[in-house]
């Protein structure tokens, strides 16, 4: 068997992840024929097929699945060697791949990007916005470096650092009879929720002591902005994290009510791989995120 190359492993991992030659080639910034040639050469070198090719999809063979797990371990170890060198040079140098969940990203990122630019001049910040399960998987695969999420994540391979707690508020249509900010009233109201996969949906259901996570009446939304606009149209009520109120309610015909203590809340935090050599830098980054989040939190209290 000829020596494998890291380039081949990265192309293989991209194809295994996307299951499509065109998408994998685009993600790898090469042409589809070039990717196909590299995969074919890799399979010839190994003497076994990694993928089952059909007219509609590209699927891993059983050998390909085992090879994928080992390849990801190798690629993650190589990335951590690079991180070790970056840590030795004191501070973030080059690229930082930051994941953020959608119910935090639009509100924290504007202030955080400016703070990062001042703290780490020349930093190449790459942001990935998606739901928590995907961010956790991408952390495990080494595709992102750290993530801002709602805690707990409870993944043994990750370090969790709590940053700040944030209350939820009730949003109801302006001009209509207000739904009281209490659990019993919410259980009787049409509560609009984010679609499945968002941790904020699960948190809202848990607060309302509602166990069903199934979409109701086709009224689940893909974003907080959509939910607020649906409330403004009179379709129901929803919950918002406090940091989102100023942005999401400014152009909607809605009113906001606060819950009596103890109000529903979430803990915002950061996670990263325990094996990452950049742990001390991520701890300093977490402080920047905490300061940004607390600034939003204080501003929202002033508006209230």
FIZA-133028 format. One record per residue (C-alpha): z, y, x. Coordinates in steps of 0.02 Angstrom, whole numbers. Layout:
residues N
r c3=Z, c2=Y, c1=X
...
***
This chain:
residues 304
r c3=0, c2=0, c1=0
r c3=-48, c2=170, c1=68
r c3=84, c2=306, c1=79
r c3=115, c2=395, c1=-85
r c3=114, c2=584, c1=-88
r c3=228, c2=705, c1=-178
r c3=75, c2=784, c1=-254
r c3=26, c2=619, c1=-334
r c3=202, c2=595, c1=-400
r c3=203, c2=768, c1=-477
r c3=34, c2=737, c1=-560
r c3=95, c2=569, c1=-622
r c3=254, c2=646, c1=-694
r c3=154, c2=782, c1=-782
r c3=39, c2=653, c1=-863
r c3=187, c2=543, c1=-911
r c3=271, c2=694, c1=-991
r c3=121, c2=762, c1=-1086
r c3=30, c2=600, c1=-1126
r c3=-134, c2=695, c1=-1116
r c3=-247, c2=724, c1=-966
r c3=-301, c2=899, c1=-1019
r c3=-123, c2=960, c1=-1051
r c3=-57, c2=880, c1=-891
r c3=-197, c2=959, c1=-790
r c3=-163, c2=1131, c1=-865
r c3=24, c2=1114, c1=-829
r c3=-17, c2=1063, c1=-650
r c3=-144, c2=1205, c1=-626
r c3=-286, c2=1087, c1=-575
r c3=-444, c2=1026, c1=-661
r c3=-440, c2=873, c1=-772
r c3=-563, c2=775, c1=-661
r c3=-454, c2=811, c1=-508
r c3=-299, c2=750, c1=-600
r c3=-390, c2=593, c1=-658
r c3=-445, c2=556, c1=-480
r c3=-268, c2=576, c1=-411
r c3=-197, c2=460, c1=-544
r c3=-334, c2=331, c1=-512
r c3=-300, c2=337, c1=-325
r c3=-113, c2=317, c1=-357
r c3=-143, c2=164, c1=-466
r c3=-260, c2=88, c1=-337
r c3=-132, c2=118, c1=-201
r c3=3, c2=34, c1=-305
r c3=-110, c2=-108, c1=-360
r c3=-53, c2=-92, c1=-541
r c3=-94, c2=12, c1=-694
r c3=26, c2=154, c1=-735
r c3=-57, c2=208, c1=-897
r c3=-139, c2=127, c1=-1047
r c3=-286, c2=235, c1=-1095
r c3=-350, c2=239, c1=-1274
r c3=-469, c2=354, c1=-1365
r c3=-324, c2=451, c1=-1440
r c3=-181, c2=444, c1=-1315
r c3=-120, c2=400, c1=-1142
r c3=32, c2=287, c1=-1140
r c3=137, c2=220, c1=-998
r c3=128, c2=35, c1=-961
r c3=294, c2=-58, c1=-938
r c3=270, c2=-38, c1=-751
r c3=229, c2=145, c1=-778
r c3=393, c2=173, c1=-871
r c3=494, c2=98, c1=-728
r c3=391, c2=196, c1=-601
r c3=419, c2=358, c1=-699
r c3=609, c2=343, c1=-686
r c3=602, c2=317, c1=-498
r c3=472, c2=453, c1=-474
r c3=581, c2=579, c1=-567
r c3=729, c2=534, c1=-457
r c3=624, c2=566, c1=-302
r c3=555, c2=731, c1=-366
r c3=728, c2=789, c1=-417
r c3=796, c2=745, c1=-245
r c3=654, c2=843, c1=-162
r c3=690, c2=994, c1=-271
r c3=874, c2=985, c1=-224
r c3=827, c2=983, c1=-39
r c3=736, c2=1146, c1=-71
r c3=889, c2=1211, c1=-163
r c3=997, c2=1162, c1=-15
r c3=889, c2=1268, c1=99
r c3=898, c2=1413, c1=-25
r c3=1087, c2=1400, c1=-32
r c3=1095, c2=1402, c1=158
r c3=1002, c2=1567, c1=158
r c3=1138, c2=1642, c1=47
r c3=1083, c2=1680, c1=-129
r c3=935, c2=1645, c1=-240
r c3=773, c2=1651, c1=-143
r c3=608, c2=1624, c1=-232
r c3=606, c2=1537, c1=-401
r c3=740, c2=1520, c1=-533
r c3=695, c2=1413, c1=-684
r c3=812, c2=1464, c1=-824
r c3=822, c2=1378, c1=-993
r c3=889, c2=1468, c1=-1147
r c3=908, c2=1411, c1=-1326
r c3=811, c2=1512, c1=-1458
r c3=968, c2=1580, c1=-1544
r c3=1021, c2=1664, c1=-1382
r c3=862, c2=1705, c1=-1286
r c3=797, c2=1859, c1=-1381
r c3=965, c2=1946, c1=-1375
r c3=1034, c2=1907, c1=-1202
r c3=875, c2=1902, c1=-1097
r c3=827, c2=2088, c1=-1102
r c3=992, c2=2141, c1=-1023
r c3=1005, c2=1987, c1=-912
r c3=833, c2=2007, c1=-835
r c3=877, c2=2184, c1=-780
r c3=1044, c2=2126, c1=-708
r c3=960, c2=1984, c1=-614
r c3=831, c2=2102, c1=-543
r c3=968, c2=2214, c1=-474
r c3=1074, c2=2070, c1=-407
r c3=930, c2=1969, c1=-334
r c3=783, c2=2080, c1=-285
r c3=620, c2=1984, c1=-277
r c3=683, c2=1838, c1=-380
r c3=544, c2=1742, c1=-468
r c3=625, c2=1712, c1=-638
r c3=542, c2=1581, c1=-749
r c3=612, c2=1565, c1=-925
r c3=600, c2=1412, c1=-1036
r c3=653, c2=1437, c1=-1218
r c3=682, c2=1279, c1=-1320
r c3=817, c2=1180, c1=-1410
r c3=968, c2=1106, c1=-1321
r c3=914, c2=921, c1=-1315
r c3=752, c2=969, c1=-1227
r c3=841, c2=1083, c1=-1104
r c3=965, c2=945, c1=-1062
r c3=822, c2=823, c1=-1031
r c3=728, c2=949, c1=-925
r c3=884, c2=981, c1=-822
r c3=902, c2=794, c1=-794
r c3=718, c2=783, c1=-743
r c3=734, c2=932, c1=-624
r c3=609, c2=1038, c1=-721
r c3=732, c2=1181, c1=-744
r c3=879, c2=1236, c1=-636
r c3=1008, c2=1294, c1=-762
r c3=1021, c2=1336, c1=-947
r c3=1114, c2=1452, c1=-1066
r c3=1168, c2=1351, c1=-1219
r c3=1305, c2=1331, c1=-1348
r c3=1444, c2=1219, c1=-1286
r c3=1494, c2=1082, c1=-1279
r c3=1344, c2=984, c1=-1217
r c3=1452, c2=837, c1=-1161
r c3=1330, c2=769, c1=-1033
r c3=1424, c2=689, c1=-887
r c3=1293, c2=736, c1=-758
r c3=1305, c2=923, c1=-798
r c3=1430, c2=1057, c1=-753
r c3=1481, c2=1161, c1=-905
r c3=1549, c2=1338, c1=-888
r c3=1609, c2=1429, c1=-1045
r c3=1564, c2=1614, c1=-1045
r c3=1618, c2=1693, c1=-1210
r c3=1652, c2=1653, c1=-1393
r c3=1547, c2=1733, c1=-1529
r c3=1581, c2=1746, c1=-1716
r c3=1454, c2=1707, c1=-1852
r c3=1424, c2=1827, c1=-1997
r c3=1357, c2=1801, c1=-2172
r c3=1190, c2=1880, c1=-2219
r c3=1148, c2=1902, c1=-2404
r c3=1015, c2=1998, c1=-2502
r c3=1046, c2=2184, c1=-2518
r c3=1067, c2=2247, c1=-2696
r c3=1111, c2=2077, c1=-2770
r c3=1283, c2=2009, c1=-2810
r c3=1361, c2=1971, c1=-2641
r c3=1411, c2=1794, c1=-2599
r c3=1593, c2=1796, c1=-2541
r c3=1615, c2=1757, c1=-2356
r c3=1710, c2=1596, c1=-2385
r c3=1672, c2=1411, c1=-2371
r c3=1682, c2=1372, c1=-2556
r c3=1555, c2=1505, c1=-2601
r c3=1435, c2=1448, c1=-2465
r c3=1441, c2=1270, c1=-2527
r c3=1381, c2=1331, c1=-2697
r c3=1250, c2=1452, c1=-2630
r c3=1076, c2=1413, c1=-2566
r c3=1113, c2=1413, c1=-2381
r c3=958, c2=1438, c1=-2275
r c3=963, c2=1347, c1=-2108
r c3=862, c2=1326, c1=-1951
r c3=756, c2=1169, c1=-1943
r c3=825, c2=1010, c1=-1868
r c3=849, c2=1009, c1=-1681
r c3=939, c2=1177, c1=-1671
r c3=1123, c2=1165, c1=-1629
r c3=1155, c2=1322, c1=-1733
r c3=1103, c2=1222, c1=-1887
r c3=1232, c2=1089, c1=-1849
r c3=1366, c2=1221, c1=-1818
r c3=1330, c2=1304, c1=-1987
r c3=1338, c2=1137, c1=-2078
r c3=1500, c2=1092, c1=-1991
r c3=1582, c2=1258, c1=-2039
r c3=1531, c2=1237, c1=-2221
r c3=1593, c2=1056, c1=-2223
r c3=1418, c2=1000, c1=-2270
r c3=1363, c2=833, c1=-2198
r c3=1183, c2=828, c1=-2255
r c3=1061, c2=890, c1=-2123
r c3=906, c2=855, c1=-2228
r c3=790, c2=1003, c1=-2267
r c3=819, c2=1066, c1=-2444
r c3=680, c2=1135, c1=-2552
r c3=571, c2=1162, c1=-2397
r c3=670, c2=1318, c1=-2355
r c3=724, c2=1283, c1=-2176
r c3=664, c2=1410, c1=-2048
r c3=601, c2=1397, c1=-1870
r c3=690, c2=1555, c1=-1810
r c3=833, c2=1670, c1=-1856
r c3=707, c2=1807, c1=-1892
r c3=623, c2=1697, c1=-2023
r c3=788, c2=1655, c1=-2104
r c3=838, c2=1838, c1=-2119
r c3=671, c2=1885, c1=-2197
r c3=690, c2=1742, c1=-2321
r c3=863, c2=1808, c1=-2366
r c3=789, c2=1982, c1=-2390
r c3=663, c2=1907, c1=-2510
r c3=806, c2=1840, c1=-2615
r c3=786, c2=1656, c1=-2572
r c3=966, c2=1626, c1=-2520
r c3=1096, c2=1670, c1=-2389
r c3=1115, c2=1624, c1=-2206
r c3=1230, c2=1636, c1=-2056
r c3=1192, c2=1735, c1=-1898
r c3=1275, c2=1741, c1=-1728
r c3=1345, c2=1916, c1=-1703
r c3=1230, c2=1953, c1=-1555
r c3=1078, c2=1934, c1=-1668
r c3=1133, c2=2053, c1=-1807
r c3=1067, c2=2217, c1=-1737
r c3=895, c2=2146, c1=-1696
r c3=866, c2=2034, c1=-1846
r c3=933, c2=2141, c1=-1989
r c3=859, c2=2311, c1=-1945
r c3=699, c2=2285, c1=-2045
r c3=760, c2=2169, c1=-2182
r c3=833, c2=2207, c1=-2353
r c3=997, c2=2119, c1=-2317
r c3=1182, c2=2155, c1=-2301
r c3=1306, c2=2080, c1=-2179
r c3=1483, c2=2019, c1=-2217
r c3=1615, c2=1961, c1=-2095
r c3=1724, c2=1808, c1=-2124
r c3=1913, c2=1820, c1=-2125
r c3=2004, c2=1741, c1=-1979
r c3=1978, c2=1611, c1=-1919
r c3=1793, c2=1655, c1=-1927
r c3=1661, c2=1526, c1=-1884
r c3=1606, c2=1545, c1=-1704
r c3=1520, c2=1464, c1=-1557
r c3=1553, c2=1457, c1=-1370
r c3=1409, c2=1516, c1=-1263
r c3=1401, c2=1443, c1=-1090
r c3=1293, c2=1384, c1=-946
r c3=1254, c2=1210, c1=-883
r c3=1176, c2=1143, c1=-724
r c3=1165, c2=978, c1=-630
r c3=1325, c2=932, c1=-539
r c3=1217, c2=876, c1=-393
r c3=1134, c2=1046, c1=-371
r c3=1173, c2=1132, c1=-204
r c3=1155, c2=1298, c1=-296
r c3=1316, c2=1273, c1=-395
r c3=1406, c2=1422, c1=-315
r c3=1256, c2=1535, c1=-353
r c3=1251, c2=1473, c1=-533
r c3=1435, c2=1517, c1=-548
r c3=1394, c2=1696, c1=-496
r c3=1246, c2=1697, c1=-614
r c3=1361, c2=1640, c1=-755
r c3=1465, c2=1797, c1=-727
r c3=1310, c2=1905, c1=-753
r c3=1273, c2=1813, c1=-914
r c3=1453, c2=1834, c1=-971
r c3=1447, c2=2021, c1=-940
r c3=1281, c2=2037, c1=-1033
r c3=1346, c2=1937, c1=-1181
r c3=1509, c2=2034, c1=-1192
r c3=1412, c2=2198, c1=-1191
r c3=1316, c2=2137, c1=-1343
r c3=1476, c2=2077, c1=-1425
r c3=1565, c2=2244, c1=-1400
r c3=1412, c2=2340, c1=-1463
r c3=1408, c2=2234, c1=-1620
r c3=1592, c2=2267, c1=-1654
r c3=1561, c2=2454, c1=-1637
r c3=1417, c2=2445, c1=-1764
r c3=1529, c2=2349, c1=-1883
***
